Amino acid sequence: MISEELLSLLVCPMGKAPLRLDEHRLVCTRCGLRFAIQDDIPNMLVEEAELPEGCHSLSDLECVGAGDAKVDAS
């Protein structure tokens, strides 16, 4: 289980918004990007995160559209 102290330090790597705990994953409170937690270790790799419903790519995220985050085009 992720402690409240650790959760308060973690932010979404895309738009730097706070994360919330949702069962066995962390969810960005702004864009909805979901990060898996395995063996109590959050996987914060954007490339391995689950996109929120309605998004087909990282470019569709709210934080990218607002200019607060950038997607590497390479």
N, C-alpha and C positions, 0 to 999 in steps of 0.2 A: 504494500500500500504506500502511495506517495504521501509524505507528510504535508501538512498545511504550510509549514515553513518553506519546504522546497517548492511547493506549488506557487507560493507568493513570489518566488524569485524567477520562475520560468515565464517566458513570453513567447509568442508566436515568432518564428524566425522570419516570416514574411513581413508583417506590418507592425511587429512589436507590441501587439495587443495582449492583455492578460489571457491566461488559459483557465479553463474550468475542467474539473474531473467529471467524466461521464463513464461510469462503470470501469472498463478496462482500457480507456484511452483518454487523452487530453484533447480538448476542443477549443479552438480559438474563439474568443467571445465576439470577435468582429467578423472574420471571414468564414468561420465554420470549418476550417481545415482541421482534420483529425489525425492525431498522432498515437500510434499504438504504444502500449506499455507491456513489456515482457519481463518477467522476473523482477518486477518493481523498478525497471529501468525504462524511462521514456525514450522512444526513438524519435528524435527531433529532426531527422533528415527530411527535408521538404520533398525530395524525389520519391520517398517511400510513404508519404502521408496520403491519407484518403481524402479525396475532394468532397466538398459538401454537395448535396443534391442540387442538380441544375447547373453545376459547373462541369465543363468538359475538359478544361485545362487550367493550369495555374494562372493564365492570362485572364480568366473569367472571374477571379477572386476580387472582392470589393476593394481590398487594400491596393491591389495592382491598378484597378480602374481609377482609384482616387489619386494615384501617383505616390502613395506612401511605401510601395514596395515595387521592386523590379524583377522581371523574369529574365534569366540568362538565356539569350537566344541561341547559344552555341549547342 
